[in-house]
Amino acid sequence: MGYKILKALVSGVCHILFRIKVVGNENLPQDGSCMICANHISNWDPVILIISFKRKVHFLAKSELFKFKPLAAILKCAGVIPLKRGTADVGAIKSAMELIKKDKVLGMFPTGTRNKDVATAKPKSGAALIASRMGTKVVPVYIKATYKPFSKITIYVDKPVDLSKYKGVKLTGEELDGISENIYSKIVDMLKKQG
């Protein structure tokens, strides 16, 4: 099954289950590499983001999901990269960087795991490490959703943060944390504006 067919099928199901709206779609670059950084409240998040943008969005997902062959085939078709959680998975990081080199869109959740309390969640430095090392743009995204059947989901897209000045620069852990917090603060700002 091709990606376009898979996306159309999943999109059809999601638009039956939810009322999905994207605000600020023009802020996502239409060409060149970028990284979408969003809050993470549900397993639905990557699915909703993938179907909500014209450009193909690639995500990292825990490698355990790839053990079930039918699901693994779907994930591979969707362009998902397996990630060994709890370790420094160099292979997954390199694969993510290769996507950015090829002018693709990479989706990441700065907090790493799901967190219902978006305002108090603490971002990790993984997304900042990849984005800064590659000097790509980061697009902060806030997902407002309960994921109850037939409920409204609104995706707010902020203007890109340009990290090109950091390309090739070896940053300290503290500097990476600062970049992470700056990006995540933009997600929290969107939350506060929308209430």
N, C-alpha and C positions, 0 to 999 in steps of 0.2 A: 504494500500500500504506500502510495506517495505522500509526501508531506502535505501537499495542498488538499488532497482528499481527506486525510486524517484531520487537518485543521478545520475543514468545512463540516465534517461530521461532529466533531467535538463542539465547534462553535454553535451548530444547530441545537445540540442538547443544552448547552449553557444558556442560550437565549430563550429556551423554553422554561428553564428552571429559574433564571434571574433576569432582572431588567438592568442591563449594563450600559453605563454612560462613561465616556472619556472626556475629561475637561483639560484643555491645554495640549491636545494632540500635536499641534504645530510646533511644540517645543522639542519633540523627538526628531533628531536629525534624520533627514531622508536618505542620506548617503554617508559613507565613511563610518569608521568604527565608533562605538559608544558603549557605555555600560549603564544599564538601568539599575538603580538601587532603590528598593522598596521595603516598606514595613512588611512583616511576616506574621499573619494572624491565623492562617489556615493552610491546609494542604491544597486548597483550591487556588491559592494565590498565583503560582506559576502558570497554571492552566488558563486562568482569566487574563493574565498579562499576555500570554502567547496569542490568544485569539483576539485581543483588543487592538493589536497594532498590525499594520500592513507588513512591516519588516519581520523577518524571522528572528525570534528571540531565543537564544540558547541559554540553558540553565545548568547549574551543577546540582546533582542529586545524590543522596547517599547510595553507596554501591550495593547495599543490601537489596535495594529495589530491583536490581538487575539479575537477581538469582532466579526469579520467576520468568521463564523464557518468553511467554506471550507478552508480559509487561515490558521486558527488556527490549523486545522488538519494537514496541510502540515508542518507548523512550528514545531508542536510537533513531527512529524515524523522525522524532520531534527535535532531534539535535541535542539531546541531553547528555551531559558529560558525567560519568560515574565518579564519585568522590568518596575516598575512605575517610570517614569522620574520626576525629580523635587523634589523627596523625597529620604530619606535614606531607600531604599527598602531592609530591613534586610533579608527578605525571599529569594529574588533573589541572594543576596550576599552569603547566606548560601548554596543555591543550586549550585552556582558557585564553592564554596569551596568543596562541596561534590564531584563534578566532578573531581576536582584535587586530592582529597583523593583516588578516584577510578582509578587514573592513566590515566585520560582522557586528551584530548586537549581542552583548552578553548581559544576562540578567542575574543579579545577585541580591541576597538579603543580608544587609550589614550585621544584623543581630545573630545570624547563623541558624538559630532555631526559632520556632514559633513563639510569639509573645503577644498576648492579648492587650497588655497595657503598653501601647505604643509610646506614650509620653515618657515613661520611666525606663524603657528598655535600653540596654547598653550595647552600642555597636562594637563589633570586633574589627580587627585591622585587615582582614583578608581581602575585602573588596578594594580598600584603599591601596594595598600593596600592589595588586594587579593593575589597577587603573593608573596609579602614579608611575609605576615602572614602564608601562606602555605609553604613558602620556596621552591617554584618551579622555574624551569628555564623559562626565558622569551626569546622568539625568535622574534627579530625585523624583520618586513617585510615591504618592500616598494612596493606599487602597482603603476606602471606607466601605465596610461590608459587615453584615451579620451572617451571611451565607444561609439564611433561612429560605426555604423554598418560596419562590416568586417574590423575593425581596429585591430591593434596589442595591446595585453595586456601582459606586462611583469611583473612577480612577482619576486622580489629579496628577498632572504632569507639570513639573516645574522646569524652569530654564536650565540648560546644561551648565555644569561647573567644569571649566577648562583646566585640566591638569597637565597640559603639554610642557609647562616649565619644569616639571619634575622628571621628565623622561630621561632615563640614564643616570639619574641622581640617586645615590645610595642614601636612603633616609633612615633615621633612627626610629626605634619603636615609639618614642614619644611623638615624633613628627607624624608618623603614620596614624597614631591615635588621634592627633589633632585634625588630620584630614578626614578621618572617619567621623569624628564628632561634628565637624562642620557640615558634612554631607547629611548626616542623620538629623541634625538640627533643622535642616530645610524640610525634611519630612514631617517633623514635629510641628514646625511653623504652619504647614498646610493643614495639619490636624486641628490646630488651634483656630485657624481662620474659618474652618468649616464647622467647628463645634461638634 
